Amino acid sequence: MLSAKIVCGAANNQLAHPGVEKQLEDRGILYAPDYCVNSGGLIRVADELEGFSFERAEQRASGIFETTRSVFELARTDGVPPAIAADRLAERRMRDVGRLRGVWLP
């Protein structure tokens, strides 16, 4: 019954059931993954741990659009739904951060 062209996941776990992302893709509905587009809240909370600065939080949140665009591009090039591409990008970023733990700086 959904007639939208885009589903913008503004809450957690919009696609909690496996396969829903493929159903959306098959119907030509673009899905913007929830943890991309809704990450501003987490950015704010993380910034509060450092003593909240609106300017700093705004600067960090300004990357949400480009990250979401990167997810769409990865989905297109890999031939997967955006939800899968978002998972791949997140996993890649976590691996990259994990590698930094082994770097010793004097």
N, CA and C atoms as a LAMMPS dump frame, in Angstrom:
ITEM: TIMESTEP
0
ITEM: NUMBER OF ATOMS
318
ITEM: BOX BOUNDS ff ff ff
-5.0000000000000000e+02 5.0000000000000000e+02
-5.0000000000000000e+02 5.0000000000000000e+02
-5.0000000000000000e+02 5.0000000000000000e+02
ITEM: ATOMS id mol type element x y z
1 1 1 N 0.814 -1.196 0
2 1 2 C 0 0 0
3 1 3 C 0.858 1.261 0
4 2 1 N 2.138 1.127 0.295
5 2 2 C 3.028 2.282 0.368
6 2 3 C 3.198 2.887 -1.02
7 3 1 N 2.921 4.185 -1.131
8 3 2 C 3.041 4.849 -2.429
9 3 3 C 4.171 5.875 -2.452
10 4 1 N 4.983 5.906 -1.409
11 4 2 C 6.084 6.86 -1.324
12 4 3 C 7.181 6.509 -2.307
13 5 1 N 7.947 7.505 -2.711
14 5 2 C 9.123 7.302 -3.56
15 5 3 C 10.375 7.093 -2.711
16 6 1 N 10.329 7.627 -1.482
17 6 2 C 11.463 7.557 -0.563
18 6 3 C 10.95 7.217 0.832
19 7 1 N 11.677 6.335 1.51
20 7 2 C 11.449 6.089 2.931
21 7 3 C 12.705 6.562 3.63
22 8 1 N 12.553 7.586 4.452
23 8 2 C 13.676 8.166 5.172
24 8 3 C 13.565 7.703 6.617
25 9 1 N 14.416 6.775 6.989
26 9 2 C 14.329 6.133 8.294
27 9 3 C 14.645 7.071 9.431
28 10 1 N 13.641 7.74 9.954
29 10 2 C 13.852 8.711 11.025
30 10 3 C 13.813 8.084 12.413
31 11 1 N 13.601 6.793 12.508
32 11 2 C 13.584 6.115 13.802
33 11 3 C 14.409 4.841 13.686
34 12 1 N 14.74 4.273 14.794
35 12 2 C 15.577 3.071 14.784
36 12 3 C 14.835 1.868 14.224
37 13 1 N 15.578 1.082 13.465
38 13 2 C 15.1 -0.211 12.962
39 13 3 C 13.84 -0.123 12.108
40 14 1 N 13.834 0.806 11.165
41 14 2 C 12.714 0.91 10.235
42 14 3 C 12.487 -0.4 9.484
43 15 1 N 13.561 -1.078 9.177
44 15 2 C 13.473 -2.328 8.416
45 15 3 C 13.857 -3.504 9.31
46 16 1 N 13.117 -3.676 10.392
47 16 2 C 13.466 -4.683 11.387
48 16 3 C 13.288 -6.112 10.878
49 17 1 N 12.571 -6.289 9.784
50 17 2 C 12.344 -7.629 9.256
51 17 3 C 13.234 -7.869 8.043
52 18 1 N 13.971 -8.968 8.04
53 18 2 C 14.868 -9.259 6.914
54 18 3 C 14.109 -9.29 5.584
55 19 1 N 14.715 -8.706 4.581
56 19 2 C 14.141 -8.727 3.244
57 19 3 C 13.301 -7.52 2.882
58 20 1 N 12.942 -6.694 3.855
59 20 2 C 12.11 -5.532 3.57
60 20 3 C 12.857 -4.552 2.663
61 21 1 N 14.184 -4.406 2.885
62 21 2 C 14.951 -3.478 2.047
63 21 3 C 14.911 -3.891 0.58
64 22 1 N 14.907 -5.179 0.311
65 22 2 C 14.837 -5.685 -1.065
66 22 3 C 13.453 -5.44 -1.659
67 23 1 N 12.418 -5.585 -0.852
68 23 2 C 11.059 -5.313 -1.326
69 23 3 C 10.92 -3.848 -1.726
70 24 1 N 11.482 -2.947 -0.922
71 24 2 C 11.438 -1.525 -1.272
72 24 3 C 12.182 -1.279 -2.576
73 25 1 N 13.372 -1.847 -2.685
74 25 2 C 14.18 -1.666 -3.895
75 25 3 C 13.439 -2.191 -5.122
76 26 1 N 12.819 -3.354 -5.009
77 26 2 C 12.09 -3.944 -6.126
78 26 3 C 10.916 -3.077 -6.573
79 27 1 N 10.381 -2.299 -5.648
80 27 2 C 9.263 -1.407 -5.972
81 27 3 C 9.728 -0.012 -6.38
82 28 1 N 11.056 0.192 -6.453
83 28 2 C 11.589 1.492 -6.863
84 28 3 C 11.515 2.549 -5.775
85 29 1 N 11.446 2.114 -4.522
86 29 2 C 11.387 3.043 -3.391
87 29 3 C 12.785 3.155 -2.793
88 30 1 N 13.303 4.367 -2.722
89 30 2 C 14.625 4.61 -2.168
90 30 3 C 14.532 4.641 -0.647
91 31 1 N 15.374 3.871 0.008
92 31 2 C 15.411 3.844 1.469
93 31 3 C 16.667 4.529 1.966
94 32 1 N 16.486 5.551 2.788
95 32 2 C 17.606 6.228 3.441
96 32 3 C 17.742 5.614 4.838
97 33 1 N 18.801 4.838 5.077
98 33 2 C 18.926 4.093 6.326
99 33 3 C 18.84 4.959 7.579
100 34 1 N 18.135 4.422 8.562
101 34 2 C 17.863 5.157 9.793
102 34 3 C 19.124 5.623 10.499
103 35 1 N 20.128 4.768 10.599
104 35 2 C 21.289 5.195 11.377
105 35 3 C 22.199 6.137 10.608
106 36 1 N 21.897 6.404 9.347
107 36 2 C 22.573 7.499 8.634
108 36 3 C 21.845 8.809 8.923
109 37 1 N 20.585 8.848 8.547
110 37 2 C 19.848 10.107 8.59
111 37 3 C 19.448 10.525 10.001
112 38 1 N 19.428 9.588 10.931
113 38 2 C 19.04 9.899 12.298
114 38 3 C 20.251 10.019 13.219
115 39 1 N 21.428 10.119 12.655
116 39 2 C 22.633 10.124 13.476
117 39 3 C 22.888 11.444 14.192
118 40 1 N 22.155 12.483 13.865
119 40 2 C 22.336 13.775 14.528
120 40 3 C 22.117 13.7 16.029
121 41 1 N 21.145 12.885 16.445
122 41 2 C 20.893 12.73 17.878
123 41 3 C 22.076 12.127 18.603
124 42 1 N 22.673 11.117 18.003
125 42 2 C 23.845 10.486 18.604
126 42 3 C 25.034 11.453 18.607
127 43 1 N 25.166 12.218 17.542
128 43 2 C 26.248 13.208 17.477
129 43 3 C 26.107 14.209 18.619
130 44 1 N 24.875 14.638 18.872
131 44 2 C 24.66 15.605 19.954
132 44 3 C 25.01 14.997 21.312
133 45 1 N 24.526 13.8 21.569
134 45 2 C 24.8 13.152 22.847
135 45 3 C 26.314 12.945 23.026
136 46 1 N 26.986 12.489 21.969
137 46 2 C 28.437 12.295 22.051
138 46 3 C 29.14 13.613 22.331
139 47 1 N 28.66 14.691 21.743
140 47 2 C 29.283 15.996 21.964
141 47 3 C 29.077 16.463 23.406
142 48 1 N 27.948 16.105 23.982
143 48 2 C 27.683 16.501 25.372
144 48 3 C 28.703 15.896 26.33
145 49 1 N 29.284 14.751 25.964
146 49 2 C 30.307 14.128 26.808
147 49 3 C 31.553 15.004 26.912
148 50 1 N 31.763 15.863 25.911
149 50 2 C 32.927 16.75 25.895
150 50 3 C 32.583 18.148 26.422
151 51 1 N 31.337 18.353 26.846
152 51 2 C 30.877 19.692 27.2
153 51 3 C 30.281 20.301 25.952
154 52 1 N 28.981 20.314 25.844
155 52 2 C 28.297 20.612 24.58
156 52 3 C 28.734 21.926 23.95
157 53 1 N 29.021 21.839 22.664
158 53 2 C 29.308 23.006 21.831
159 53 3 C 28.436 22.894 20.585
160 54 1 N 27.506 23.836 20.432
161 54 2 C 26.623 23.791 19.266
162 54 3 C 27.426 23.807 17.975
163 55 1 N 28.425 24.646 17.891
164 55 2 C 29.222 24.769 16.673
165 55 3 C 29.933 23.453 16.338
166 56 1 N 30.499 22.808 17.347
167 56 2 C 31.194 21.548 17.125
168 56 3 C 30.209 20.455 16.697
169 57 1 N 29.071 20.371 17.372
170 57 2 C 28.061 19.373 17.012
171 57 3 C 27.518 19.635 15.609
172 58 1 N 27.29 20.879 15.282
173 58 2 C 26.796 21.221 13.95
174 58 3 C 27.814 20.839 12.877
175 59 1 N 29.092 21.076 13.147
176 59 2 C 30.137 20.717 12.186
177 59 3 C 30.165 19.215 11.966
178 60 1 N 30.055 18.453 13.044
179 60 2 C 30.058 16.996 12.923
180 60 3 C 28.815 16.498 12.19
181 61 1 N 27.676 17.088 12.485
182 61 2 C 26.419 16.674 11.85
183 61 3 C 26.359 17.071 10.379
184 62 1 N 27.165 18.018 9.975
185 62 2 C 27.131 18.458 8.582
186 62 3 C 27.563 17.357 7.615
187 63 1 N 28.187 16.309 8.116
188 63 2 C 28.605 15.205 7.263
189 63 3 C 27.518 14.176 6.992
190 64 1 N 26.365 14.294 7.632
191 64 2 C 25.3 13.307 7.47
192 64 3 C 24.86 13.207 6.014
193 65 1 N 24.679 14.334 5.352
194 65 2 C 24.225 14.326 3.964
195 65 3 C 25.221 13.598 3.067
196 66 1 N 26.504 13.919 3.205
197 66 2 C 27.521 13.286 2.356
198 66 3 C 27.658 11.792 2.663
199 67 1 N 27.546 11.422 3.924
200 67 2 C 27.608 10.002 4.273
201 67 3 C 26.445 9.252 3.637
202 68 1 N 25.254 9.829 3.709
203 68 2 C 24.076 9.193 3.105
204 68 3 C 24.245 9.1 1.595
205 69 1 N 24.785 10.14 0.999
206 69 2 C 25.052 10.101 -0.445
207 69 3 C 26.053 8.995 -0.778
208 70 1 N 27.069 8.831 0.063
209 70 2 C 28.05 7.762 -0.136
210 70 3 C 27.394 6.385 -0.047
211 71 1 N 26.448 6.247 0.862
212 71 2 C 25.711 4.985 0.983
213 71 3 C 24.954 4.697 -0.305
214 72 1 N 24.276 5.694 -0.854
215 72 2 C 23.525 5.502 -2.104
216 72 3 C 24.459 5.139 -3.257
217 73 1 N 25.622 5.766 -3.309
218 73 2 C 26.588 5.474 -4.363
219 73 3 C 27.134 4.059 -4.217
220 74 1 N 27.471 3.66 -2.989
221 74 2 C 27.955 2.31 -2.742
222 74 3 C 26.884 1.277 -3.109
223 75 1 N 25.641 1.57 -2.779
224 75 2 C 24.534 0.671 -3.121
225 75 3 C 24.443 0.501 -4.635
226 76 1 N 24.584 1.616 -5.347
227 76 2 C 24.499 1.564 -6.808
228 76 3 C 25.653 0.769 -7.397
229 77 1 N 26.874 1.043 -6.953
230 77 2 C 28.04 0.37 -7.539
231 77 3 C 28.115 -1.107 -7.156
232 78 1 N 27.667 -1.445 -5.937
233 78 2 C 27.703 -2.845 -5.499
234 78 3 C 26.445 -3.62 -5.88
235 79 1 N 25.426 -2.91 -6.356
236 79 2 C 24.186 -3.576 -6.742
237 79 3 C 23.424 -4.163 -5.567
238 80 1 N 23.443 -3.437 -4.44
239 80 2 C 22.742 -3.89 -3.234
240 80 3 C 21.807 -2.782 -2.756
241 81 1 N 20.825 -3.124 -1.922
242 81 2 C 19.963 -2.091 -1.344
243 81 3 C 20.764 -1.161 -0.428
244 82 1 N 20.308 0.088 -0.243
245 82 2 C 21.017 1.032 0.624
246 82 3 C 21.228 0.527 2.05
247 83 1 N 20.312 -0.255 2.582
248 83 2 C 20.495 -0.774 3.947
249 83 3 C 21.73 -1.67 4.022
250 84 1 N 21.953 -2.465 3.005
251 84 2 C 23.136 -3.34 2.959
252 84 3 C 24.392 -2.493 2.778
253 85 1 N 24.321 -1.507 1.897
254 85 2 C 25.467 -0.623 1.665
255 85 3 C 25.827 0.132 2.94
256 86 1 N 24.83 0.591 3.694
257 86 2 C 25.089 1.307 4.94
258 86 3 C 25.792 0.392 5.938
259 87 1 N 25.358 -0.862 6.007
260 87 2 C 26.028 -1.822 6.891
261 87 3 C 27.479 -2.014 6.475
262 88 1 N 27.724 -2.145 5.187
263 88 2 C 29.091 -2.335 4.702
264 88 3 C 29.97 -1.143 5.029
265 89 1 N 29.445 0.061 4.821
266 89 2 C 30.211 1.261 5.12
267 89 3 C 30.504 1.35 6.623
268 90 1 N 29.51 1.065 7.442
269 90 2 C 29.71 1.1 8.899
270 90 3 C 30.748 0.072 9.327
271 91 1 N 30.659 -1.131 8.774
272 91 2 C 31.629 -2.175 9.123
273 91 3 C 33.04 -1.777 8.697
274 92 1 N 33.163 -1.168 7.528
275 92 2 C 34.476 -0.71 7.059
276 92 3 C 35.038 0.343 8.002
277 93 1 N 34.197 1.291 8.412
278 93 2 C 34.661 2.345 9.32
279 93 3 C 35.077 1.771 10.671
280 94 1 N 34.329 0.79 11.178
281 94 2 C 34.695 0.176 12.457
282 94 3 C 36.021 -0.568 12.351
283 95 1 N 36.242 -1.26 11.218
284 95 2 C 37.531 -1.94 11.015
285 95 3 C 38.666 -0.93 10.994
286 96 1 N 38.453 0.183 10.276
287 96 2 C 39.494 1.201 10.174
288 96 3 C 39.829 1.793 11.541
289 97 1 N 38.833 2.078 12.351
290 97 2 C 39.064 2.61 13.693
291 97 3 C 39.758 1.562 14.55
292 98 1 N 39.375 0.305 14.408
293 98 2 C 40.008 -0.77 15.164
294 98 3 C 41.488 -0.884 14.871
295 99 1 N 41.874 -0.63 13.645
296 99 2 C 43.299 -0.679 13.275
297 99 3 C 44.099 0.402 13.987
298 100 1 N 43.458 1.515 14.291
299 100 2 C 44.158 2.619 14.944
300 100 3 C 44.61 2.262 16.351
301 101 1 N 43.954 1.307 16.979
302 101 2 C 44.331 0.916 18.338
303 101 3 C 45.75 0.371 18.395
304 102 1 N 46.207 -0.198 17.291
305 102 2 C 47.541 -0.764 17.26
306 102 3 C 48.63 0.263 16.947
307 103 1 N 48.23 1.508 16.706
308 103 2 C 49.197 2.548 16.381
309 103 3 C 49.627 3.234 17.67
310 104 1 N 50.925 3.288 17.884
311 104 2 C 51.448 3.942 19.07
312 104 3 C 52.029 5.277 18.668
313 105 1 N 51.58 6.309 19.356
314 105 2 C 52.098 7.655 19.111
315 105 3 C 52.857 8.114 20.348
316 106 1 N 54.092 8.583 20.171
317 106 2 C 54.884 9.033 21.343
318 106 3 C 54.3 10.287 21.966
